Amino acid sequence: ERYGLPDGRSFTFAQGRTAVNLTPEEGGESVTVRGVPGMLYEDVENGRTLLNWSEGEIQYWIGGDLTGEEALAIAESLQ
């Protein structure tokens, strides 16, 4: 799903079954998302972020024209 923000930025939310787990060695930062480990990748210079985490057998991704703080807030707001 792709979402637009009022200031013209956008982000994508995706989920699916997968066994891919990203690691800090790939350039990301370890974070806690909804009580589970996740990975946050930020390109501050270009204003882009990718957040990835798994809950059970489902993996989630939030990426786009966001800050890391915004991506984490969106993840925490999911129901």
Secondary structure by P-SEA (a helix, b strand, c coil): ccccccccccbbbbbbbcccccccccbbbbbbcccccbbbbbccccccbbbbbbcccbbbbbbccccaaaaaaaaaacc
